Amino acid sequence: MDGTIIDSKINFKALYESFNLPAGHGLLEHIANLTDEDQISKAHEVLDHYEMQGALLSKPIDHALEFLNYLNEEKILTALFTRNSKKATEKTLEMHNLKFDICLTRDDVKAKPDPAGLLQIQKLWNFPIDQILFVGDYKYDLWAGLAAKMPTALYLNEAVDFDTSGSHFNFKHFSELKIFVRNSNC
């Protein structure tokens, strides 16, 4: 969601600094490795604060909402699989009047890069895995898609610091994705 259809305006530099982590290090993975209950609780408080602030400040990515409207008009099912919390996700969806047929957060299934959410979506829809297109913008999205063996498209509107090998389609504008969807089996 964040970075693909919504820009949460989260100050990731400050967020990472609050955990004394280098940029790009997995925050959820860091929290999962903590053993002290007080540290775990504090880490969740900090992350929840940043995510809720991001939900309140969020803005749609250019043309993402038009693309979602196109999918709705074409009666193409949509799902959201995000590393964000359920609370922050619900607030973001409410703020932008977004609706998905399925919505899975880190509170529902293991967070990306684990493919559990993608596999659950596929199971609920009962579609062949190769007829579902997963769209993301970060390495965790790509890794989850590859692990699920699901076609994956990456929104790359700026330079990335990870290998995009394995992506089925990279795009910089949602009009490109619309054409790809029209012409594919996904």
VENFEN-V761732 format. One record per helix or strand. SS is the DSSP state (h for helix, s for strand). FROM is the first residue (numbers start at 1). TO is the last residue. Records with the same first field share a line. If there is no record, write none. Layout:
BEGIN
SS = FROM-TO / FROM-TO
END
This chain:
BEGIN
s = 2-2 / 6-7 / 59-60 / 79-81 / 102-104 / 134-136 / 152-155 / 169-171
h = 12-18 / 27-32 / 37-57 / 64-73 / 86-95 / 116-125 / 129-131 / 139-148 / 174-182
END
